[in-house]
Amino acid sequence: MDLLKKALELPEKPGVYIMHNAEGRIIYVGKAKILKNRVVSYFRNGEHTPKTERLVKEVEDFDVIICESELDALLTECSLIRHHAPFYNIKLKDSTGSGYPFIHLYKEKIGSINAPMLEMSFNKTNNGKFFGPFVSRFNAKNLITLLAKTFKLPQCGKNSARTDKGCMERQIDRCAGWCVGSISQEESDKIYNDIISVMSGNADELYEKVKADMEAAAEELEFEKAAVLRDRLRSLNLLTEKQRPMVSQKRNADYIACGETEGHCAIFMLRIRNGYVIGENCNIFSEKMTSDLLREYIERFYTEETQLPTKIYLETEHEWLPLINEWLGGIVSTASFDSDRTLLAVSRKNADERLLQYEGRTKKGQRLQRLFNQFIGIDNVRRLEIYDISHIAGEEIVCGIAVSNDGIFDKKSYKRLKIGKIEGYDDTAYMYEAIYRRLQRFVSGDAKFAPLPDIIVCDGGRGQINAALRAISDCGLSVPVIGFKKDSKHKTKAISFQNPDIPDKPLSISPEVFAFCGRLQEEVHRYAIEYHRNLRDKLTQQSRLQQIDGIGKTKAKDLFLKFKSVDKIAAASTEDLCKVKGIAPTLAQRILEELNSEE
């Protein structure tokens, strides 16, 4: 197909262009103020970045969507990118929330009270409020713990032994006693709103309010209430001390700056709310820094953002700023004040430092990858997938898939699969199913399973390799395979090749390759075991439910699908349990009695 001729026939209107490869898969989505000019530029000879050159070589066809305005084109582009995740569109670390967590505030029925609850979540829903994303999972978890302590939220296992005084958490004054009616719905709603206030950056205002309430309670001789408020005041003081103000003014702004070396570029964002640094975001790209790349970064990041700042500051002006401001409400600009320029300089310094760190790791990883490629005799391996099966006597069979790119683990690309029941203990059959299912997802166009690896590594010998080759052939694909062969003590000693005529190659002849392979094995084993344990724990809890008269495997599974854990089932009301298919009021009451009577 003559793509240039097709592009020349496009209208001079705003719109979105969608590029497909030879398999019909969407590999890039872009938008343009004038479709014809933009799409033609791809197919006319001229200077392109290396990334664009690779893209153009893969494009087999393209479609377009005509839009009413450039803003409509931008919104359509963002929606399509989010849905299809095309390979050549940039992927941000936390743009989907899958990498970085949110803090989820919601209400849950405990006794007669709708109580505020907090959890760490990676998926946003319409239930409750979400704050974040947070760069550090550890910090998000600590903040949840501190908020729970400050407001004495329900924290105990709801199936813990209770008396009329409440659970143990209540008796040691870590919980407000939600389950025994020690708190009213009005007080509960107030706490819910106070948590929103804290998470919105108004902890100082709340501190002063609680202090005034405490003093008023003391004056009214309500000493028990005053003591509760005093404890909350201490916790709030700790909460505000956790973060030191970055600036004297209570700014709510993001500061975005760029760094560049010969082979890479970085975009660094410093995030300040109410004068405090609440996080950062750094993405590194293996391409030249361009104005379009920065625009795409901003589009991708703020498409997913739940709470926009008051201002977004950039280092320089760009021709696309009016469009972005039309979309985001006029909050993007360059810095006018020295204080804002100083914070942009901080972002720029961090971008430069992250690039230096990244390139140091990258060079080490690339060197290891070259040594590995030389060892196995395949030159072009960059992306590697290693598979490991985990199970106990054929129960809860899982496969972990770890990914390495240029010698560095790519954890956001890891996958895990639950293997169906197969007769006997047949690890090769498990390996076949895992690889076949993974490759079929790619063949069907699932963007989450693209791209294909340059090589598949089985944590096993000849049998595993043959199973992998059959799966690859049955999917109509071609991917090289190797395996890690073990000795009688189950220690890896050599690499086996897909061609049985090639002798096994002992890893002892290359200590660096041996160490690299060891890290690959440890990582995929850790990942598979972690998933297996989670499933096993879930199975144990389901078995516990099945010990209750009237609960079989199906009802136990349905209860878990709705409530996620035994603790939450035990904390539910009879009415909530009856919403599960097959659970009558008498059975619901029996479930609650059984679970809440356990020691």
Secondary structure, 3 states (H helix, E strand, C coil): CCHHHHHHCCCCCCEEEEEECCCCCEEEEEEECCHHHHHHHHHCCCCCCHHHHHHHHHCCEEEEEECCCHHHHHHHHHHHHHHHCCCCCCCCCCCCCCCCCEEEEEEEEECCEEEEEEEEECCCCCCCEEECCCCCHHHHHHHHHHHHHHHCCCCCCCCCCCECCECHHHHCCCCCCHHHCCCCHHHHHHHHHHHHHHHCCCHHHHHHHHHHHHHHHHHCCCHHHHHHHHHHHHHHHHHHHCCCECCCCCCCEEEEEEEECCCCEEEEEEEEECCEEEEEEEEEECCCCCHHHHHHHHHHHHHHCCCCCCEEEECCCCCCHHHHHHHHCCCEEECCCHHHHHHHHHHHHHHHHHHHHHHHHHHHHHHHHHHHHHHHCCCCCCEEEEEEEEEECCEEEEEEEEEEECCEECHHHCEEEECCCCCCCCHHHHHHHHHHHHHHHHHCCCHHHCCCCCEEEECCCHHHHHHHHHHHHHCCCCCCEEEEEECCCCCEEEEEECCCCCCCEEHHHCHHHHHHHHHHHHHHHHHHHHHHHHHHHHHHHHHHHHCCCCCCHHHHHHHHHHHCCHHHHHHCCHHHHCCCCCCCHHHHHHHHHHHHCCC
